[in-house]
Amino acid sequence: MKSLNFTPFPTLDSDRLRFRKLTDDDAPEILKLRGNPQTMEFIPRPLLVDIDGALAHIKLINDKIDENLDINWAVTKKNNDNCIGIMGFYRTQPEHFRTELGYMILPEHAGKGYVTEAVNTLLNFAFHKLNFHSIEAVIDSRHIASERVLIKNGFTKEAHFKENFYYNNVFTDTVIYSLLKRNFKTC
């Protein structure tokens, strides 16, 4: 079985972005991300309503890192340390050398290629440093922007489940995309 060790925490860089560990100082940005109906439209989780909720979310992410279970990064622009998004891996299955990719970005930074760039950077780390064999992404079928990011990074659609998820009194479709290490190409 694969073992993970996130100590020391791996800070990463891409052309325009830096990936660092979340801190309590990021709570205002996390509240903006997870408390915004626009960014949470396709994420079936309750909205955060206050800084305490944001701090609890940061703690949850960092506890999983400390336990070597999953890893997520605060994404910043290289010239500014303010968090513009959260991205990383969760629901990791070390016994299968597989993990799930997740990402979200503040709306004012969407549409600028940051998510595509960030995903490519994280895939490179996951395949070449963590030695995962495959990575999946589970998205709401209505989330066209997320689908484009995955396709740009080489993911292929593996499944489309009809109305298999019920949240806020609505049934939605779930789509699973995946990428094998041998098919990954660095952009």
Z-matrix of the N, CA and C atoms (Angstrom, degrees):
N
C 1 1.458
C 2 1.527 1 109.11
N 3 1.296 2 116.03 1 142.25
C 4 1.459 3 123.52 2 178.99
C 5 1.527 4 109.96 3 -69.59
N 6 1.333 5 117.15 4 137.62
C 7 1.462 6 120.03 5 173.52
C 8 1.529 7 108.31 6 -114.50
N 9 1.321 8 114.86 7 147.86
C 10 1.453 9 121.67 8 -178.45
C 11 1.515 10 109.90 9 -116.80
N 12 1.335 11 115.81 10 146.81
C 13 1.457 12 120.66 11 176.15
C 14 1.525 13 107.87 12 -144.83
N 15 1.328 14 116.15 13 111.75
C 16 1.461 15 121.59 14 -177.70
C 17 1.528 16 112.31 15 -101.74
N 18 1.349 17 116.09 16 23.25
C 19 1.456 18 121.09 17 177.53
C 20 1.522 19 108.08 18 -117.21
N 21 1.320 20 118.79 19 124.78
C 22 1.455 21 126.65 20 -4.15
C 23 1.530 22 110.62 21 -69.97
N 24 1.331 23 115.07 22 157.53
C 25 1.458 24 119.58 23 -178.36
C 26 1.531 25 109.91 24 -62.58
N 27 1.326 26 117.82 25 130.28
C 28 1.468 27 120.68 26 -177.66
C 29 1.533 28 112.66 27 -81.82
N 30 1.309 29 116.87 28 105.23
C 31 1.458 30 121.69 29 173.06
C 32 1.528 31 107.18 30 -82.57
N 33 1.339 32 116.02 31 133.24
C 34 1.463 33 121.31 32 -175.72
C 35 1.526 34 110.06 33 -121.16
N 36 1.335 35 115.88 34 160.60
C 37 1.455 36 122.19 35 175.89
C 38 1.521 37 108.97 36 -136.37
N 39 1.331 38 114.98 37 146.41
C 40 1.463 39 122.03 38 168.65
C 41 1.520 40 106.43 39 -123.44
N 42 1.302 41 118.10 40 -168.76
C 43 1.468 42 120.03 41 -178.24
C 44 1.528 43 112.27 42 -56.95
N 45 1.327 44 116.54 43 -47.16
C 46 1.468 45 120.25 44 -174.19
C 47 1.525 46 113.87 45 -114.37
N 48 1.340 47 117.78 46 -8.11
C 49 1.460 48 120.98 47 -169.40
C 50 1.515 49 112.96 48 -124.77
N 51 1.322 50 114.40 49 157.52
C 52 1.461 51 123.06 50 172.30
C 53 1.528 52 107.34 51 -125.02
N 54 1.314 53 115.30 52 145.43
C 55 1.461 54 122.57 53 -178.43
C 56 1.525 55 107.12 54 -122.86
N 57 1.320 56 116.04 55 114.86
C 58 1.464 57 120.96 56 -175.67
C 59 1.524 58 109.41 57 -132.15
N 60 1.311 59 115.01 58 172.08
C 61 1.460 60 120.27 59 178.43
C 62 1.530 61 110.35 60 -72.46
N 63 1.313 62 115.94 61 140.94
C 64 1.467 63 120.95 62 174.85
C 65 1.517 64 110.07 63 -67.18
N 66 1.331 65 116.16 64 143.58
C 67 1.461 66 121.50 65 174.10
C 68 1.524 67 108.32 66 -127.62
N 69 1.308 68 115.96 67 168.28
C 70 1.466 69 119.96 68 177.47
C 71 1.528 70 112.17 69 -59.81
N 72 1.323 71 117.26 70 -24.87
C 73 1.467 72 120.56 71 177.21
C 74 1.528 73 112.49 72 -64.59
N 75 1.328 74 116.91 73 -17.66
C 76 1.466 75 121.51 74 179.07
C 77 1.525 76 112.92 75 -83.72
N 78 1.322 77 117.59 76 -1.73
C 79 1.468 78 120.72 77 -175.10
C 80 1.528 79 113.61 78 -53.99
N 81 1.340 80 121.02 79 -42.86
C 82 1.475 81 118.86 80 178.86
C 83 1.532 82 113.09 81 -59.74
N 84 1.334 83 116.69 82 -40.54
C 85 1.464 84 119.73 83 179.05
C 86 1.525 85 111.33 84 -70.49
N 87 1.331 86 116.86 85 -36.85
C 88 1.466 87 119.98 86 177.88
C 89 1.524 88 109.84 87 -65.46
N 90 1.326 89 117.13 88 -38.61
C 91 1.461 90 120.39 89 175.79
C 92 1.529 91 110.12 90 -63.08
N 93 1.338 92 117.75 91 -40.72
C 94 1.473 93 120.75 92 177.25
C 95 1.524 94 111.12 93 -62.77
N 96 1.328 95 116.39 94 -40.77
C 97 1.469 96 120.68 95 179.66
C 98 1.520 97 111.93 96 -68.84
N 99 1.327 98 115.25 97 -56.93
C 100 1.467 99 120.69 98 -170.93
C 101 1.529 100 112.73 99 -86.01
N 102 1.328 101 117.41 100 -6.48
C 103 1.455 102 120.70 101 177.98
C 104 1.518 103 112.81 102 -106.25
N 105 1.317 104 116.71 103 2.30
C 106 1.457 105 122.56 104 -175.80
C 107 1.531 106 110.16 105 -98.41
N 108 1.328 107 118.29 106 118.12
C 109 1.467 108 119.93 107 179.34
C 110 1.525 109 113.31 108 -57.07
N 111 1.338 110 118.00 109 -29.66
C 112 1.462 111 120.57 110 179.55
C 113 1.535 112 111.11 111 -68.22
N 114 1.335 113 118.02 112 -47.10
C 115 1.468 114 119.79 113 -178.94
C 116 1.518 115 111.52 114 -73.97
N 117 1.313 116 116.88 115 -23.86
C 118 1.468 117 120.82 116 -177.86
C 119 1.531 118 112.75 117 -97.10
N 120 1.333 119 117.51 118 4.24
C 121 1.456 120 121.03 119 -174.76
C 122 1.527 121 112.64 120 -52.67
N 123 1.321 122 117.96 121 -41.07
C 124 1.458 123 121.54 122 -176.33
C 125 1.529 124 112.66 123 -107.68
N 126 1.323 125 116.68 124 14.74
C 127 1.467 126 121.64 125 178.42
C 128 1.523 127 107.48 126 -115.28
N 129 1.313 128 117.19 127 108.65
C 130 1.471 129 120.61 128 -173.94
C 131 1.527 130 113.46 129 -77.72
N 132 1.311 131 115.09 130 69.10
C 133 1.462 132 122.28 131 177.78
C 134 1.518 133 107.88 132 -138.22
N 135 1.309 134 117.44 133 152.54
C 136 1.472 135 119.56 134 177.65
C 137 1.524 136 111.37 135 -63.17
N 138 1.323 137 115.39 136 146.73
C 139 1.463 138 120.89 137 176.51
C 140 1.522 139 109.88 138 -69.77
N 141 1.324 140 116.40 139 141.79
C 142 1.460 141 119.75 140 170.25
C 143 1.521 142 107.73 141 -72.53
N 144 1.326 143 116.38 142 145.84
C 145 1.461 144 119.74 143 -176.41
C 146 1.522 145 113.71 144 -119.19
N 147 1.344 146 116.84 145 -11.27
C 148 1.459 147 119.00 146 -178.14
C 149 1.523 148 110.99 147 -157.12
N 150 1.321 149 115.30 148 171.45
C 151 1.469 150 121.52 149 -179.79
C 152 1.526 151 111.45 150 -60.88
N 153 1.315 152 117.88 151 -35.93
C 154 1.475 153 119.66 152 178.13
C 155 1.522 154 110.99 153 -59.58
N 156 1.325 155 116.84 154 -40.22
C 157 1.465 156 120.50 155 176.93
C 158 1.519 157 111.49 156 -64.45
N 159 1.332 158 116.37 157 -39.85
C 160 1.463 159 120.76 158 177.99
C 161 1.532 160 110.53 159 -65.16
N 162 1.330 161 116.92 160 -42.28
C 163 1.466 162 120.39 161 177.67
C 164 1.524 163 111.32 162 -63.03
N 165 1.322 164 116.80 163 -38.96
C 166 1.464 165 121.13 164 178.17
C 167 1.532 166 110.16 165 -64.75
N 168 1.328 167 116.55 166 -38.67
C 169 1.469 168 120.16 167 179.02
C 170 1.533 169 110.40 168 -66.32
N 171 1.321 170 117.27 169 -42.86
C 172 1.466 171 121.07 170 176.54
C 173 1.524 172 110.11 171 -60.64
N 174 1.317 173 117.18 172 -43.36
C 175 1.470 174 121.04 173 178.64
C 176 1.524 175 111.10 174 -61.55
N 177 1.324 176 116.85 175 -43.32
C 178 1.465 177 120.89 176 178.53
C 179 1.530 178 110.84 177 -58.54
N 180 1.327 179 116.27 178 -46.65
C 181 1.471 180 120.73 179 179.17
C 182 1.530 181 110.60 180 -62.30
N 183 1.325 182 116.89 181 -47.67
C 184 1.465 183 120.21 182 -176.86
C 185 1.518 184 112.85 183 -70.59
N 186 1.336 185 118.03 184 -31.32
C 187 1.473 186 120.22 185 175.05
C 188 1.524 187 110.53 186 -62.48
N 189 1.338 188 116.73 187 -41.28
C 190 1.473 189 119.84 188 179.31
C 191 1.527 190 111.30 189 -66.44
N 192 1.331 191 116.48 190 -34.00
C 193 1.467 192 120.38 191 175.26
C 194 1.523 193 109.16 192 -66.05
N 195 1.333 194 116.74 193 -47.97
C 196 1.468 195 121.13 194 -178.85
C 197 1.526 196 112.07 195 -61.56
N 198 1.330 197 116.40 196 -30.32
C 199 1.471 198 121.57 197 178.89
C 200 1.532 199 111.95 198 -87.51
N 201 1.346 200 117.25 199 1.52
C 202 1.465 201 122.96 200 -179.01
C 203 1.530 202 112.75 201 57.27
N 204 1.335 203 115.30 202 38.88
C 205 1.465 204 120.76 203 179.03
C 206 1.533 205 111.52 204 -99.84
N 207 1.314 206 116.78 205 -50.03
C 208 1.461 207 124.03 206 -177.22
C 209 1.521 208 107.99 207 -143.27
N 210 1.341 209 115.53 208 165.63
C 211 1.463 210 118.62 209 179.26
C 212 1.529 211 109.86 210 -143.18
N 213 1.311 212 115.24 211 133.16
C 214 1.460 213 123.16 212 174.61
C 215 1.516 214 108.70 213 -133.51
N 216 1.318 215 114.81 214 150.62
C 217 1.451 216 121.84 215 -178.93
C 218 1.521 217 111.24 216 -119.29
N 219 1.320 218 115.92 217 150.30
C 220 1.461 219 121.82 218 162.88
C 221 1.515 220 104.89 219 -80.81
N 222 1.328 221 116.18 220 129.51
C 223 1.455 222 120.78 221 178.76
C 224 1.521 223 107.61 222 -100.86
N 225 1.331 224 115.75 223 130.66
C 226 1.466 225 121.62 224 179.10
C 227 1.529 226 108.41 225 -130.72
N 228 1.317 227 115.66 226 160.70
C 229 1.462 228 118.80 227 168.27
C 230 1.524 229 106.67 228 -75.30
N 231 1.314 230 116.68 229 151.50
C 232 1.463 231 119.78 230 -178.10
C 233 1.521 232 112.86 231 -61.86
N 234 1.325 233 117.24 232 -31.22
C 235 1.463 234 119.87 233 -176.64
C 236 1.523 235 113.42 234 -93.11
N 237 1.355 236 117.38 235 7.88
C 238 1.466 237 120.98 236 -176.82
C 239 1.526 238 107.74 237 -155.23
N 240 1.317 239 117.29 238 129.36
C 241 1.461 240 120.74 239 -175.36
C 242 1.535 241 113.60 240 -84.46
N 243 1.336 242 118.37 241 2.33
C 244 1.469 243 119.85 242 179.68
C 245 1.525 244 110.47 243 -70.60
N 246 1.308 245 114.89 244 134.28
C 247 1.463 246 121.96 245 179.04
C 248 1.530 247 109.61 246 -66.98
N 249 1.346 248 116.35 247 126.45
C 250 1.467 249 120.62 248 176.34
C 251 1.527 250 111.62 249 -110.42
N 252 1.339 251 116.46 250 -7.10
C 253 1.460 252 119.85 251 179.71
C 254 1.512 253 111.15 252 -174.30
N 255 1.317 254 114.14 253 171.40
C 256 1.472 255 122.00 254 175.20
C 257 1.514 256 106.33 255 -125.66
N 258 1.335 257 116.60 256 133.75
C 259 1.452 258 120.90 257 179.68
C 260 1.511 259 109.43 258 -148.34
N 261 1.323 260 114.54 259 147.35
C 262 1.450 261 117.65 260 177.02
C 263 1.501 262 113.06 261 166.35
N 264 1.333 263 114.09 262 -155.19
C 265 1.454 264 121.71 263 -172.14
C 266 1.519 265 110.30 264 -124.87
N 267 1.298 266 115.75 265 137.11
C 268 1.456 267 121.54 266 178.06
C 269 1.518 268 108.92 267 -148.16
N 270 1.321 269 114.78 268 175.39
C 271 1.468 270 120.74 269 -173.26
C 272 1.530 271 110.13 270 51.80
N 273 1.322 272 114.60 271 39.92
C 274 1.459 273 121.33 272 -178.60
C 275 1.522 274 109.97 273 -67.46
N 276 1.316 275 114.54 274 138.15
C 277 1.464 276 122.31 275 177.98
C 278 1.529 277 108.20 276 -119.95
N 279 1.344 278 116.72 277 82.78
C 280 1.468 279 118.91 278 -175.30
C 281 1.527 280 112.89 279 -59.28
N 282 1.308 281 117.27 280 -30.67
C 283 1.466 282 120.28 281 -179.54
C 284 1.523 283 112.17 282 -66.28
N 285 1.344 284 117.21 283 -19.26
C 286 1.466 285 121.97 284 179.02
C 287 1.532 286 112.33 285 -113.13
N 288 1.346 287 116.81 286 5.23
C 289 1.473 288 122.04 287 -178.14
C 290 1.534 289 109.68 288 53.86
N 291 1.334 290 115.91 289 42.58
C 292 1.468 291 122.01 290 -174.28
C 293 1.533 292 109.18 291 -135.83
N 294 1.328 293 115.03 292 146.50
C 295 1.451 294 120.75 293 176.73
C 296 1.518 295 108.95 294 -145.40
N 297 1.318 296 115.86 295 168.86
C 298 1.460 297 121.37 296 178.91
C 299 1.518 298 109.92 297 -112.62
N 300 1.316 299 115.47 298 134.04
C 301 1.451 300 123.46 299 179.80
C 302 1.521 301 110.03 300 -90.18
N 303 1.326 302 115.89 301 137.66
C 304 1.459 303 120.91 302 174.03
C 305 1.516 304 109.76 303 -138.74
N 306 1.336 305 116.21 304 149.02
C 307 1.457 306 119.77 305 -178.37
C 308 1.516 307 110.32 306 -158.02
N 309 1.316 308 115.03 307 148.21
C 310 1.459 309 122.03 308 172.36
C 311 1.519 310 108.60 309 -154.86
N 312 1.338 311 114.72 310 149.22
C 313 1.456 312 120.51 311 -176.28
C 314 1.523 313 108.48 312 -139.07
N 315 1.322 314 116.01 313 148.44
C 316 1.460 315 120.13 314 176.54
C 317 1.532 316 109.79 315 -60.19
N 318 1.321 317 117.85 316 140.64
C 319 1.469 318 121.18 317 -175.28
C 320 1.527 319 114.59 318 -54.73
N 321 1.322 320 118.10 319 -34.46
C 322 1.465 321 119.35 320 -177.99
C 323 1.530 322 112.79 321 -69.92
N 324 1.348 323 117.05 322 -10.48
C 325 1.462 324 120.93 323 178.39
C 326 1.528 325 112.21 324 -108.35
N 327 1.323 326 117.26 325 -0.21
C 328 1.463 327 121.81 326 179.60
C 329 1.521 328 110.33 327 -72.79
N 330 1.316 329 116.52 328 154.93
C 331 1.453 330 121.73 329 175.57
C 332 1.514 331 115.00 330 77.71
N 333 1.319 332 117.98 331 11.41
C 334 1.466 333 121.76 332 -178.73
C 335 1.529 334 112.44 333 -111.77
N 336 1.325 335 116.52 334 6.85
C 337 1.458 336 120.63 335 179.65
C 338 1.510 337 114.60 336 84.19
N 339 1.334 338 117.85 337 1.74
C 340 1.469 339 119.92 338 -178.67
C 341 1.531 340 112.27 339 -63.62
N 342 1.321 341 117.05 340 -41.74
C 343 1.466 342 119.22 341 -176.68
C 344 1.523 343 110.13 342 -67.33
N 345 1.320 344 117.60 343 -43.46
C 346 1.470 345 120.23 344 178.07
C 347 1.527 346 110.32 345 -59.97
N 348 1.315 347 117.11 346 -45.10
C 349 1.470 348 122.06 347 178.61
C 350 1.528 349 110.85 348 -62.61
N 351 1.310 350 116.27 349 -43.96
C 352 1.466 351 120.88 350 -178.98
C 353 1.525 352 111.22 351 -65.48
N 354 1.315 353 116.62 352 -45.29
C 355 1.467 354 120.23 353 179.89
C 356 1.523 355 109.86 354 -59.27
N 357 1.324 356 118.13 355 -44.36
C 358 1.452 357 120.80 356 179.58
C 359 1.524 358 111.27 357 -60.36
N 360 1.331 359 116.64 358 -41.28
C 361 1.466 360 121.49 359 178.84
C 362 1.528 361 110.84 360 -63.46
N 363 1.329 362 116.38 361 -44.43
C 364 1.464 363 119.94 362 -179.15
C 365 1.527 364 111.75 363 -69.16
N 366 1.325 365 117.33 364 -36.44
C 367 1.471 366 120.20 365 176.92
C 368 1.525 367 110.26 366 -63.47
N 369 1.329 368 116.54 367 -43.43
C 370 1.457 369 120.53 368 177.99
C 371 1.529 370 110.59 369 -57.73
N 372 1.317 371 116.61 370 -44.54
C 373 1.468 372 121.05 371 178.39
C 374 1.532 373 110.64 372 -63.99
N 375 1.329 374 116.59 373 -46.16
C 376 1.473 375 120.66 374 -176.29
C 377 1.526 376 112.15 375 -64.63
N 378 1.318 377 116.74 376 -41.43
C 379 1.459 378 119.62 377 -178.36
C 380 1.527 379 112.98 378 -79.13
N 381 1.330 380 117.75 379 -38.31
C 382 1.462 381 119.32 380 -172.63
C 383 1.524 382 114.54 381 -99.13
N 384 1.318 383 118.63 382 -23.79
C 385 1.469 384 120.30 383 178.05
C 386 1.533 385 111.56 384 -103.29
N 387 1.328 386 116.14 385 -41.71
C 388 1.468 387 119.37 386 -179.17
C 389 1.527 388 112.42 387 -91.39
N 390 1.331 389 115.93 388 -11.31
C 391 1.457 390 122.88 389 176.57
C 392 1.534 391 114.21 390 60.04
N 393 1.330 392 116.72 391 40.86
C 394 1.463 393 119.52 392 173.10
C 395 1.523 394 109.05 393 -73.17
N 396 1.306 395 116.07 394 151.25
C 397 1.467 396 122.87 395 177.63
C 398 1.526 397 110.91 396 -91.38
N 399 1.342 398 116.04 397 -35.74
C 400 1.462 399 119.22 398 -179.03
C 401 1.521 400 110.35 399 -149.54
N 402 1.325 401 113.72 400 152.71
C 403 1.464 402 120.93 401 179.22
C 404 1.516 403 107.23 402 -133.18
N 405 1.320 404 115.32 403 137.35
C 406 1.458 405 119.60 404 177.85
C 407 1.516 406 110.00 405 -119.14
N 408 1.317 407 114.44 406 161.02
C 409 1.462 408 121.84 407 173.51
C 410 1.520 409 106.29 408 -136.82
N 411 1.321 410 115.91 409 129.46
C 412 1.460 411 121.95 410 179.80
C 413 1.518 412 106.94 411 -109.59
N 414 1.346 413 116.60 412 119.16
C 415 1.457 414 119.91 413 -176.12
C 416 1.522 415 110.81 414 -129.47
N 417 1.305 416 114.78 415 158.60
C 418 1.456 417 122.58 416 171.03
C 419 1.527 418 106.35 417 -70.18
N 420 1.324 419 117.96 418 134.17
C 421 1.464 420 121.18 419 -175.18
C 422 1.524 421 112.97 420 -62.46
N 423 1.324 422 117.63 421 -18.36
C 424 1.467 423 121.22 422 -179.99
C 425 1.521 424 112.92 423 -84.17
N 426 1.326 425 116.93 424 -8.36
C 427 1.471 426 121.05 425 -174.80
C 428 1.536 427 110.08 426 -86.54
N 429 1.312 428 115.94 427 79.22
C 430 1.459 429 123.18 428 -175.09
C 431 1.534 430 111.87 429 -64.02
N 432 1.330 431 118.52 430 -39.52
C 433 1.466 432 121.11 431 -179.78
C 434 1.530 433 110.63 432 -62.56
N 435 1.318 434 116.97 433 -40.63
C 436 1.454 435 120.46 434 179.15
C 437 1.535 436 110.22 435 -66.61
N 438 1.312 437 116.13 436 -40.56
C 439 1.465 438 120.35 437 177.72
C 440 1.534 439 110.65 438 -59.81
N 441 1.327 440 117.50 439 -42.21
C 442 1.473 441 121.13 440 179.39
C 443 1.528 442 111.34 441 -61.87
N 444 1.329 443 116.45 442 -42.27
C 445 1.474 444 120.44 443 178.48
C 446 1.523 445 110.38 444 -59.40
N 447 1.310 446 116.53 445 -45.00
C 448 1.462 447 120.15 446 -178.53
C 449 1.527 448 111.64 447 -64.70
N 450 1.315 449 116.46 448 -45.63
C 451 1.466 450 120.28 449 -179.88
C 452 1.531 451 110.68 450 -62.69
N 453 1.337 452 117.74 451 -41.79
C 454 1.471 453 121.27 452 177.75
C 455 1.525 454 111.57 453 -59.28
N 456 1.334 455 116.31 454 -30.06
C 457 1.466 456 120.95 455 -178.78
C 458 1.522 457 112.74 456 -94.29
N 459 1.337 458 117.48 457 10.76
C 460 1.461 459 120.55 458 172.71
C 461 1.513 460 116.41 459 92.93
N 462 1.323 461 118.35 460 2.77
C 463 1.458 462 120.61 461 178.19
C 464 1.530 463 109.94 462 -69.39
N 465 1.314 464 115.53 463 151.15
C 466 1.461 465 121.47 464 173.60
C 467 1.523 466 109.35 465 -122.86
N 468 1.329 467 114.44 466 149.01
C 469 1.462 468 119.94 467 179.48
C 470 1.526 469 108.58 468 -72.59
N 471 1.333 470 115.45 469 129.12
C 472 1.454 471 120.56 470 179.11
C 473 1.516 472 112.39 471 -108.56
N 474 1.333 473 116.57 472 -28.56
C 475 1.469 474 118.07 473 -176.63
C 476 1.521 475 110.00 474 -158.09
N 477 1.314 476 114.55 475 149.73
C 478 1.462 477 121.64 476 174.08
C 479 1.528 478 105.99 477 -134.45
N 480 1.325 479 115.34 478 109.93
C 481 1.454 480 121.28 479 -178.15
C 482 1.524 481 109.43 480 -98.37
N 483 1.306 482 116.45 481 123.72
C 484 1.464 483 122.31 482 -176.87
C 485 1.521 484 111.17 483 -79.91
N 486 1.336 485 115.87 484 124.09
C 487 1.464 486 123.70 485 174.85
C 488 1.528 487 112.87 486 42.06
N 489 1.320 488 115.16 487 46.21
C 490 1.473 489 119.77 488 -177.61
C 491 1.523 490 113.82 489 -93.80
N 492 1.338 491 116.83 490 -2.50
C 493 1.466 492 119.37 491 -178.02
C 494 1.516 493 109.12 492 -127.96
N 495 1.325 494 115.56 493 130.35
C 496 1.459 495 121.51 494 -177.98
C 497 1.512 496 109.03 495 -116.67
N 498 1.339 497 115.61 496 120.79
C 499 1.467 498 120.41 497 -179.73
C 500 1.523 499 108.02 498 -152.31
N 501 1.310 500 116.12 499 136.76
C 502 1.470 501 122.20 500 -179.32
C 503 1.529 502 112.42 501 52.35
N 504 1.315 503 114.95 502 43.28
C 505 1.471 504 122.20 503 176.85
C 506 1.526 505 114.23 504 64.76
N 507 1.327 506 117.09 505 24.53
C 508 1.464 507 121.51 506 179.05
C 509 1.530 508 109.20 507 -133.19
N 510 1.338 509 115.63 508 135.89
C 511 1.457 510 120.77 509 170.91
C 512 1.522 511 108.40 510 -90.14
N 513 1.333 512 116.90 511 132.48
C 514 1.460 513 120.75 512 178.55
C 515 1.522 514 110.31 513 -128.13
N 516 1.336 515 114.67 514 159.00
C 517 1.460 516 121.32 515 176.12
C 518 1.528 517 109.06 516 -86.58
N 519 1.314 518 115.38 517 145.97
C 520 1.455 519 122.22 518 175.53
C 521 1.525 520 108.63 519 -115.50
N 522 1.329 521 116.02 520 136.07
C 523 1.456 522 121.63 521 177.33
C 524 1.525 523 108.31 522 -118.81
N 525 1.322 524 115.62 523 135.79
C 526 1.463 525 120.75 524 177.79
C 527 1.520 526 108.96 525 -112.23
N 528 1.327 527 114.29 526 125.10
C 529 1.463 528 122.00 527 173.72
C 530 1.521 529 107.27 528 -111.20
N 531 1.323 530 116.75 529 150.65
C 532 1.458 531 118.51 530 176.48
C 533 1.520 532 110.93 531 -146.43
N 534 1.321 533 113.40 532 164.50
C 535 1.463 534 121.55 533 -179.79
C 536 1.516 535 108.31 534 -144.35
N 537 1.329 536 115.45 535 129.48
C 538 1.455 537 121.31 536 174.84
C 539 1.528 538 109.31 537 -90.56
N 540 1.321 539 115.50 538 148.81
C 541 1.467 540 120.39 539 -179.00
C 542 1.526 541 110.98 540 -54.34
N 543 1.315 542 118.31 541 -41.53
C 544 1.462 543 120.77 542 -176.01
C 545 1.528 544 112.61 543 -66.77
N 546 1.334 545 117.50 544 -17.86
C 547 1.467 546 121.75 545 179.96
C 548 1.524 547 113.20 546 -99.60
N 549 1.327 548 117.30 547 0.07
C 550 1.466 549 121.08 548 -177.49
C 551 1.525 550 110.46 549 -78.83
N 552 1.323 551 114.64 550 133.34
C 553 1.475 552 121.57 551 175.46
C 554 1.524 553 107.90 552 -127.54
N 555 1.313 554 116.92 553 126.86
C 556 1.447 555 121.57 554 176.87
C 557 1.523 556 109.04 555 -69.61
N 558 1.322 557 115.87 556 131.77
C 559 1.480 558 119.83 557 178.37
C 560 1.506 559 110.68 558 -76.95
